[in-house]
C-alpha cells in the first residue's frame, strides 16, 4: 500500500514527499522507483539524482539503479544526436 502512495506522489512530482518515511532497508528501492517515475515524467535531472542516490545508498541495489541510470544516459545521448547543428 505504501509503495502505491509513494508512486502516486512521484507522479505528481512530489519526490521528497514520496520518499518520506522510506527506511534504510528499502531506501535504495524507493529512490530507484521514484527516479524511474521521474524519468517517465521527463524529469531527467531529478531521475539522474535519484538513481545516483540509490546506487550510493545500497551497493547491493547497484545493478538495477545502474541499469536505469545507463538507460537515462542513452536517452540523453540519442536526444543530443537528433539535434540539428
N, C-alpha and C positions, 0 to 999 in steps of 0.2 A: 504494500500500500504506500509506504513512504517513497519508494522508488518512483511510483507513478506521479506522486505530487512533485517530486524533485524534477522529473522530466517536464511536467506541465509548467512549472516555474521557469525552467530553462527555455522552453518555447516562447515564453513571454519576455525573454531577455533578462530575467531576474536571476542572474548566475550566482551572486553572493547568497541570496536567499535560498536558492536551490541547493547550495552546498552547506547551509546552516545545519548543524547537528550531525553532519557526516563524521563518523567516528574513525579513529586511526585505522582500524582493520578494514573499513570499507571506503576510506577516503580516496584512495587511488582509483577505485572503480567509479566512485561518484564523479571525480574530476574528469575521468575519461568520458563517461556518459554525458555529462553536461557539456564537455568540449565537443563531443560529436553532434549534439543538438546545435551548438553554436555554429559548427561547420555547416550543417544543413540549412541554418538560417542565413548563411552567407557572411557570418561574422568571423572572418578568418583570423583576425588578430587575437580575439578572445579565445578562439579554438586553439590556436597555437600555444598561448599561455597556459591554458588548462591542460593540454596534452603534456607539455613540458613539466608542469607541476605534478601530474600523475606519474610520470617517469621518475621524477626525483623522490616522490613520496614513498614508493614501494618498488624496489628493484625486481621483485617477483612479478610485478604487473607490467614491466617494461615492454614485453613483446606486443601486447595489444595496443597500448598507448603509442608505442613507437611506430607500429604499423599505421595507425591513424594519422600520426604526425607526418609520416612519409607520404601518405595519400594527400594530405593538405599541401605539402611541398610540391608534389607532382601537379596538383591543380593550379598552384601559383605559377609554376614553370610553363605549363601549357597555355595559361591565360596570357602570360608575357610573350609567348611565341606568336600569339594571334594578333598582337597589337600592330597597327600599321606604323611604319618607320618613316 
